[in-house]
Amino acid sequence: MEITIRDCRKEDASSVARLIMMAWPVEEFLAMDPSLTLESLHERIRRYVEADNTLYSYVNTIVAVADDKVCGAINGYDGASYERLKQPIIDDLSVFRNSPNDFSKVKETGPGEYYLDSIGVDPSMRSHGIGSRLFEAVFIKAREAGFSKVGLLVDVDKPKAEALYKRLGFTLAGTKDFFGHEMKHMQKDLL
């Protein structure tokens, strides 16, 4: 099976939305907003991927493709753009406003860091090196954009993910509260 790594396209949006949802605390969002369903949340995220001004935009995303199907995605962006890129999502999803987990108050990243927001690999395609290839591609993209550091958050309850990030060269840079979960802020030097 041949796996291709390439920039995301608008037409990949539905598949990428499904992969992004794997990184989100979906059950918590559905519990906070009874008007949301899995289908309606997927539709909203699909629109965020199709847009050019959101955290999850196709312009910020790299995908892995096997047999003409998107099977993995990673998205990242300049941390200085974080507030601007999350605003359309805050405006769209009421679950992020006036709740104990108010997304408008969350600060995942900031200037000086190329932030890796979400990564997802189709469960049926894991153990094929797709995640590693996506990370390598995004590291190249960040270097080409002039960044010397990439960062991400990992839930303290996900030691396997943390171990993967450590193998990729990430080290602990601090902790953050994210939707009531303690998260480890990890960074990797690209130099």
C-alpha positions as CSV (number, residue, x, y, z in Angstrom):
1,M,0.0,0.0,0.0
2,E,1.4,3.4,-1.0
3,I,0.9,6.3,1.4
4,T,1.2,9.8,0.2
5,I,1.8,12.8,2.4
6,R,0.5,16.1,0.9
7,D,-1.1,19.4,1.7
8,C,-4.8,19.2,2.6
9,R,-7.4,20.3,0.0
10,K,-10.9,21.7,0.6
11,E,-12.4,18.4,-0.7
12,D,-10.7,16.5,2.1
13,A,-12.7,18.4,4.7
14,S,-15.1,15.7,5.7
15,S,-12.4,13.1,6.2
16,V,-10.2,15.5,8.1
17,A,-13.1,16.6,10.3
18,R,-13.6,12.9,11.3
19,L,-9.9,12.7,12.2
20,I,-9.9,15.9,14.2
21,M,-12.9,14.7,16.2
22,M,-10.7,11.8,17.4
23,A,-8.6,14.4,19.2
24,W,-11.5,16.3,20.7
25,P,-13.4,15.5,24.0
26,V,-16.5,15.0,21.9
27,E,-18.6,13.3,24.6
28,E,-18.0,16.4,26.9
29,F,-19.1,18.8,24.1
30,L,-22.2,16.8,23.4
31,A,-23.0,16.7,27.2
32,M,-22.6,20.5,27.4
33,D,-24.8,21.3,24.5
34,P,-27.8,19.0,24.0
35,S,-28.5,20.5,20.6
36,L,-25.3,19.0,19.3
37,T,-25.2,15.5,17.8
38,L,-22.2,13.7,16.4
39,E,-23.4,14.5,12.9
40,S,-23.9,18.2,13.6
41,L,-20.5,18.5,15.3
42,H,-18.9,16.7,12.3
43,E,-20.6,19.1,9.9
44,R,-19.4,22.1,11.9
45,I,-15.8,20.9,12.0
46,R,-16.0,20.1,8.2
47,R,-16.9,23.8,7.7
48,Y,-13.9,24.8,9.8
49,V,-11.6,22.7,7.7
50,E,-13.1,24.2,4.5
51,A,-12.6,27.8,5.7
52,D,-9.3,29.6,5.4
53,N,-9.5,31.4,8.7
54,T,-9.8,28.8,11.5
55,L,-7.5,26.6,13.6
56,Y,-8.5,23.5,11.5
57,S,-8.4,25.1,8.1
58,Y,-7.1,23.1,5.2
59,V,-4.4,25.7,4.7
60,N,-3.0,24.6,8.1
61,T,-3.3,20.9,7.5
62,I,-1.2,18.1,6.0
63,V,-2.8,14.8,5.2
64,A,-1.8,11.2,4.6
65,V,-3.6,9.4,1.7
66,A,-3.8,5.7,1.0
67,D,-5.9,4.2,-1.8
68,D,-7.3,7.7,-2.6
69,K,-8.6,8.0,1.0
70,V,-7.4,10.5,3.6
71,C,-6.2,8.2,6.5
72,G,-4.3,10.7,8.6
73,A,-4.1,14.5,9.3
74,I,-2.0,16.9,11.3
75,N,-2.6,20.6,11.6
76,G,-0.5,23.4,12.8
77,Y,0.0,27.1,12.6
78,D,1.9,30.1,14.0
79,G,1.1,30.4,17.7
80,A,0.8,34.2,17.2
81,S,-2.3,33.5,15.1
82,Y,-4.1,31.3,17.7
83,E,-6.6,33.9,19.0
84,R,-7.6,35.1,15.5
85,L,-8.0,31.5,14.2
86,K,-10.1,30.3,17.1
87,Q,-12.5,33.2,17.1
88,P,-14.7,31.9,14.2
89,I,-15.1,28.6,16.2
90,I,-16.0,30.4,19.4
91,D,-18.6,32.5,17.5
92,D,-20.1,29.3,15.9
93,L,-20.2,26.8,18.8
94,S,-22.2,28.0,21.8
95,V,-20.7,25.1,23.9
96,F,-17.6,27.2,24.0
97,R,-19.3,30.3,25.5
98,N,-20.4,30.9,29.0
99,S,-19.5,27.4,30.2
100,P,-17.2,26.3,33.0
101,N,-14.8,25.4,30.1
102,D,-15.0,28.7,28.2
103,F,-12.8,28.2,25.2
104,S,-12.3,31.9,24.8
105,K,-10.2,31.9,28.0
106,V,-8.1,28.9,26.9
107,K,-4.6,29.8,25.8
108,E,-3.0,26.8,24.1
109,T,-0.1,28.6,22.4
110,G,1.4,31.9,21.6
111,P,4.0,33.8,19.6
112,G,7.3,32.1,18.8
113,E,5.9,28.6,18.5
114,Y,4.6,26.6,15.6
115,Y,1.7,24.9,17.3
116,L,0.5,21.4,16.4
117,D,-3.2,21.5,17.2
118,S,-4.6,18.1,16.2
119,I,-3.3,14.9,14.8
120,G,-5.4,11.9,13.9
121,V,-4.8,8.6,12.1
122,D,-7.6,6.3,11.1
123,P,-7.6,3.4,13.6
124,S,-7.4,0.8,10.8
125,M,-4.3,2.5,9.4
126,R,-2.3,2.8,12.6
127,S,1.1,1.0,12.9
128,H,2.0,2.0,9.3
129,G,4.3,4.9,10.3
130,I,1.7,7.5,9.2
131,G,1.8,9.5,12.3
132,S,5.6,9.7,12.1
133,R,5.5,10.8,8.5
134,L,2.9,13.5,9.3
135,F,5.1,14.8,12.1
136,E,8.2,14.9,9.8
137,A,6.2,16.8,7.2
138,V,4.9,19.4,9.6
139,F,8.4,19.8,11.1
140,I,9.6,20.7,7.6
141,K,6.7,23.1,7.1
142,A,7.5,24.8,10.4
143,R,11.2,25.1,9.6
144,E,10.4,26.5,6.2
145,A,8.2,29.1,7.9
146,G,11.1,30.2,10.0
147,F,10.2,28.5,13.3
148,S,12.8,27.0,15.6
149,K,10.2,25.4,18.0
150,V,7.1,23.4,17.6
151,G,4.7,22.7,20.5
152,L,1.7,20.7,21.4
153,L,-0.5,19.7,24.4
154,V,-0.9,16.2,25.6
155,D,-3.4,15.1,28.3
156,V,-1.6,13.8,31.4
157,D,-3.9,10.8,31.2
158,K,-2.4,9.8,27.8
159,P,1.0,8.4,28.7
160,K,1.3,6.5,25.3
161,A,0.9,9.7,23.4
162,E,3.4,11.4,25.6
163,A,5.9,8.6,25.1
164,L,5.4,9.0,21.3
165,Y,6.1,12.7,21.5
166,K,9.2,12.1,23.6
167,R,10.5,9.7,21.0
168,L,10.0,12.4,18.4
169,G,12.1,14.8,20.5
170,F,9.5,16.7,22.5
171,T,10.3,17.8,26.0
172,L,8.2,19.2,28.8
173,A,7.8,22.9,28.7
174,G,5.1,23.3,31.3
175,T,1.4,22.5,32.1
176,K,-1.9,24.0,31.1
177,D,-5.5,23.6,32.1
178,F,-7.6,22.7,29.1
179,F,-11.3,22.1,29.5
180,G,-10.8,20.9,33.0
181,H,-8.0,18.5,32.1
182,E,-4.4,19.0,33.1
183,M,-2.3,19.0,29.9
184,K,1.4,18.9,29.4
185,H,2.8,21.5,27.1
186,M,5.6,19.9,25.2
187,Q,8.0,21.5,22.7
188,K,10.6,20.3,20.2
189,D,13.6,22.3,19.0
190,L,13.8,22.2,15.2
191,L,17.4,23.4,15.0
